[in-house]
Amino acid sequence: MKAVAIIPARGGSKRIPRKNIRLFNGLPMIAYTIRKALDSGLFDAVIVSTDDEEIATIAKAYGAEVPFLRSAENSSDTATTAAVLTEILGQLKQSGRVFEHACCLYPTAPLLPEPALRSGFELLQTAQFDSVISVCRFSYPIQRSLKAEGNLLTFAWPENRSVRSQDLETHYHDAGQFYWFKTAGFEENKQLFTDKTGFVELQERYVQDIDNEEDWLLAEIKYAFIQQHEKR
């Protein structure tokens, strides 16, 4: 089989309780990721990995599969995404379902533009990469960042104090939207980020961590902006 989408969605979110299924613009948050994966036509299967029966029921209602409930070991606060992916890929293989490519999609990514998801898959297929992830550039150059020593501010890199922003190298951060990878390589090294990881850059309006109520509000504002200006 060509590709599987894996959406990790445990039930124990603490900073925003039940955030994976909390209503966002009228739909459970996870519904947006499921719909993007299904509508893209890129996947032979869209699978949600969860330890929570309610999340499983909602995921199935929006078209995803939940063939297994996640183990207790991989449902804790300290469980890594790599461990969750290893578990679900192993369970799928045991049931006779083997995929050449996989994509980890987070359930809190309602802003994800489908063309970027498609570009990531194309890059994984055509370039010599183990994985392809979404990134966003820092809006302010990190080389001009400040650090605190008590109440005193100092430059993290004093040598850049007078360097113009446009003369500094661009840096990026993980956008937290998608992680394409080749399953054979992942099964061997258990890493989504390797020394052969490519990227698709997303504009800042498509990127928002959702870890607290202010993040949630910002995501709603960005979503409304995208709907108003890009969905005509």
C-alpha positions as CSV (number, residue, x, y, z in Angstrom):
1,M,0.0,0.0,0.0
2,K,1.2,3.5,-0.8
3,A,0.5,5.7,2.3
4,V,-1.2,5.9,5.6
5,A,-2.2,8.9,7.7
6,I,-1.7,8.4,11.4
7,I,-3.4,10.9,13.8
8,P,-2.2,10.6,17.4
9,A,-5.0,11.8,19.7
10,R,-4.8,10.7,23.3
11,G,-7.6,11.7,25.7
12,G,-5.5,13.1,28.6
13,S,-4.8,16.7,27.5
14,K,-4.4,18.8,30.6
15,R,-3.7,22.4,29.6
16,I,-6.9,22.4,27.4
17,P,-9.0,19.5,28.6
18,R,-10.4,17.4,25.8
19,K,-9.0,19.7,23.2
20,N,-8.8,17.1,20.5
21,I,-12.6,16.9,20.4
22,R,-13.5,20.3,21.8
23,L,-15.7,22.2,19.3
24,F,-13.7,24.5,17.0
25,N,-15.9,26.6,14.7
26,G,-18.7,24.1,15.2
27,L,-16.8,20.9,14.7
28,P,-14.6,18.7,16.9
29,M,-11.0,19.8,16.5
30,I,-9.9,16.4,15.2
31,A,-12.5,16.5,12.5
32,Y,-10.5,19.1,10.5
33,T,-7.4,16.9,10.3
34,I,-9.4,13.8,9.4
35,R,-11.2,15.7,6.7
36,K,-8.0,17.2,5.3
37,A,-6.4,13.7,5.1
38,L,-9.5,12.1,3.5
39,D,-10.1,14.9,1.0
40,S,-6.5,15.0,-0.1
41,G,-6.8,11.6,-1.7
42,L,-3.2,10.8,-0.7
43,F,-3.9,8.0,1.7
44,D,-5.0,4.4,1.5
45,A,-6.1,4.6,5.1
46,V,-6.6,7.4,7.7
47,I,-6.1,6.0,11.2
48,V,-6.5,7.7,14.6
49,S,-4.4,6.3,17.4
50,T,-6.2,7.0,20.7
51,D,-6.7,5.5,24.2
52,D,-10.1,7.2,24.5
53,E,-13.4,5.7,23.5
54,E,-15.1,9.0,23.0
55,I,-12.4,10.2,20.7
56,A,-12.5,6.9,18.8
57,T,-16.3,7.2,18.3
58,I,-16.0,10.8,17.0
59,A,-13.0,9.9,14.8
60,K,-15.0,7.1,13.2
61,A,-18.0,9.4,12.7
62,Y,-15.8,11.6,10.5
63,G,-14.5,8.8,8.4
64,A,-11.3,7.7,10.2
65,E,-10.4,4.2,11.2
66,V,-9.6,3.3,14.8
67,P,-8.6,-0.4,14.5
68,F,-6.8,-0.5,17.9
69,L,-6.9,1.4,21.1
70,R,-3.5,2.7,22.2
71,S,-1.7,0.9,24.9
72,A,-1.5,2.4,28.4
73,E,2.3,2.7,28.0
74,N,1.9,5.0,25.1
75,S,-0.9,7.0,26.6
76,S,1.0,8.8,29.3
77,D,2.3,12.4,29.3
78,T,5.8,11.1,28.6
79,A,5.0,8.9,25.6
80,T,6.7,10.1,22.5
81,T,5.2,10.5,19.1
82,A,7.8,8.1,17.7
83,A,6.7,5.4,20.2
84,V,3.1,5.9,19.2
85,L,3.9,5.6,15.5
86,T,6.0,2.5,16.1
87,E,3.1,0.9,18.0
88,I,0.4,1.6,15.4
89,L,2.7,0.6,12.4
90,G,3.5,-2.6,14.2
91,Q,-0.1,-3.4,14.8
92,L,-1.0,-2.7,11.2
93,K,1.8,-5.0,10.0
94,Q,0.6,-7.8,12.3
95,S,-2.8,-7.5,10.6
96,G,-1.3,-7.7,7.2
97,R,-1.4,-4.0,6.3
98,V,2.0,-2.7,5.2
99,F,2.5,0.9,3.9
100,E,5.5,2.3,2.1
101,H,4.9,5.8,3.3
102,A,3.2,7.3,6.3
103,C,2.3,10.8,7.6
104,C,1.8,11.8,11.2
105,L,-0.8,14.5,11.3
106,Y,-1.6,16.2,14.6
107,P,-5.3,16.5,15.6
108,T,-4.9,20.2,16.4
109,A,-4.0,21.4,12.9
110,P,-7.2,23.0,11.6
111,L,-5.2,25.6,9.7
112,L,-3.2,23.1,7.6
113,P,-3.4,23.9,3.8
114,E,-3.9,20.8,1.7
115,P,-1.5,21.9,-1.0
116,A,1.3,21.9,1.5
117,L,0.4,18.3,2.6
118,R,0.5,17.3,-1.1
119,S,3.8,19.1,-1.7
120,G,5.3,17.2,1.3
121,F,4.4,13.8,-0.2
122,E,5.7,14.8,-3.6
123,L,9.0,15.8,-2.1
124,L,9.3,12.6,-0.1
125,Q,8.8,10.6,-3.3
126,T,11.1,12.6,-5.6
127,A,14.0,13.6,-3.3
128,Q,16.5,11.4,-1.3
129,F,14.8,12.2,2.0
130,D,13.9,9.9,4.9
131,S,11.2,12.4,6.0
132,V,9.6,15.7,5.1
133,I,8.2,18.0,7.7
134,S,6.3,21.3,7.8
135,V,8.3,24.4,9.1
136,C,7.7,28.1,9.6
137,R,10.4,30.7,9.7
138,F,10.9,32.7,12.8
139,S,9.3,36.1,12.4
140,Y,12.3,37.8,14.2
141,P,15.9,36.7,13.8
142,I,16.9,34.4,16.6
143,Q,20.5,35.7,16.3
144,R,19.2,39.0,17.8
145,S,17.4,37.3,20.7
146,L,17.8,38.4,24.3
147,K,18.2,36.4,27.5
148,A,17.6,37.3,31.1
149,E,20.1,37.1,34.0
150,G,17.9,37.9,36.9
151,N,16.3,41.3,36.0
152,L,19.1,42.1,33.6
153,L,18.7,41.7,29.8
154,T,21.7,40.7,27.7
155,F,22.1,39.7,24.0
156,A,22.3,35.9,23.5
157,W,24.8,36.6,20.7
158,P,26.4,40.1,21.4
159,E,28.3,39.9,18.1
160,N,25.0,40.4,16.3
161,R,23.9,43.5,18.2
162,S,24.4,45.9,15.3
163,V,23.9,43.5,12.4
164,R,20.9,44.3,10.2
165,S,18.1,41.8,10.4
166,Q,18.1,41.2,6.6
167,D,21.8,40.2,6.8
168,L,21.2,37.4,9.2
169,E,20.5,33.8,8.1
170,T,16.9,32.7,8.1
171,H,16.0,30.1,10.8
172,Y,12.9,27.9,11.0
173,H,10.9,26.1,13.6
174,D,8.8,22.9,13.4
175,A,5.2,24.0,12.4
176,G,3.7,21.0,14.1
177,Q,1.4,20.2,11.1
178,F,2.6,17.1,9.3
179,Y,5.5,14.6,9.3
180,W,5.9,12.5,6.1
181,F,8.3,9.6,6.4
182,K,9.3,6.4,4.7
183,T,8.2,3.5,7.0
184,A,11.1,1.2,6.3
185,G,13.6,3.9,7.4
186,F,11.5,4.9,10.4
187,E,11.2,1.3,11.6
188,E,15.0,1.1,11.6
189,N,15.9,4.4,13.3
190,K,12.7,5.4,15.1
191,Q,13.3,9.0,14.2
192,L,11.1,11.5,12.4
193,F,14.0,14.0,12.1
194,T,17.1,12.6,10.5
195,D,20.1,14.0,8.7
196,K,18.0,13.5,5.5
197,T,14.9,15.5,6.4
198,G,13.4,17.9,3.9
199,F,10.8,20.5,4.5
200,V,7.8,22.4,3.2
201,E,7.6,26.0,4.5
202,L,4.3,27.3,5.7
203,Q,3.3,30.9,6.1
204,E,2.7,32.1,9.6
205,R,-1.1,32.3,9.2
206,Y,-1.2,28.5,8.8
207,V,0.7,27.8,12.0
208,Q,-0.5,27.9,15.6
209,D,0.4,25.8,18.6
210,I,-2.7,25.2,20.6
211,D,-1.6,24.7,24.2
212,N,-3.7,27.3,26.1
213,E,-6.8,29.4,25.8
214,E,-5.0,32.3,24.2
215,D,-3.6,29.9,21.6
216,W,-7.1,28.6,20.9
217,L,-8.4,32.2,20.3
218,L,-5.5,33.0,18.0
219,A,-6.2,29.8,16.0
220,E,-9.9,30.8,15.7
221,I,-8.8,34.3,14.4
222,K,-6.4,32.8,11.9
223,Y,-9.1,30.3,10.8
224,A,-11.6,33.1,10.2
225,F,-9.1,35.1,8.3
226,I,-8.3,32.1,6.0
227,Q,-11.9,31.4,5.4
228,Q,-12.7,35.0,4.6
229,H,-9.7,35.7,2.3
230,E,-8.8,32.4,0.7
231,K,-12.0,30.4,0.4
232,R,-13.8,32.5,-2.2
